[in-house]
């Protein structure tokens, strides 16, 4: 997910996406440990997307606190 796309989402949508990507990360870990994971680069992509989601979520929370 691109940063621009994430910024357009509401706080609830960001939370939903965060849950979705954390589930995917868990599934990828299981696949990697059992040797079934073909696309190992996906683990890195998911980890970075989670970081983007958390960062933007934190920015939006700080903006709301200032208001």
N, C-alpha and C positions, 0 to 999 in steps of 0.2 A: 504494500500500500504506500502510495506517495504521501509526502508530508502535506501537500496542498489538499489532497483528498481528506486527510485526517482533520485538518483545520476547519473544513466545511461541516464536519459532523457536530451534533449536539453532545452534551456531556453524557447523556444516557446512551447514545449510539457508540460513543467512545468506550464506555464501560462494557457494552455488549461485544464490541470488536475485541477488546482486551481479553474477555473470557473465551471467545472463540479461538484466538491465537494461542492462549495458554493451553487450551485443550489440544490444539494441534501440536504444540511443542511437546506435550506429554506423550502423545502418540508417536511422534518422531523419535523420542528417546527410547521408547519400547522397541520400535522397529530397528533402531541402530544397535541396541543391545542384543537383539535376536539375530542380527545379520540380514534383515530383510530390506533395509533402507538402500534404495538405489541412488537417489539424489541427495547426497550429503550436504550440498550447498543450501538446501532448503532450511536446514537447521539454523544456519547463520542468518538467512533472510528473516525467518520467524523471530529469532532473538532480537534482531535490529528493529523489526516492526513493533514488537512489544515495547522496546525502549522508546521509540517515537511516540507511541500511544500514551505511555506514562508521562513523558515529557510534556506533551501538549495538554494532557489532562491536568497536570500540575500547574501549567501556565494559566489555563482557564480558571482553575480554582483560586489562584492568587489574584486574578483580575476581579473575580466576584467578591473577594474579601475586601478589596480596596474600595469598592462601590458602596 
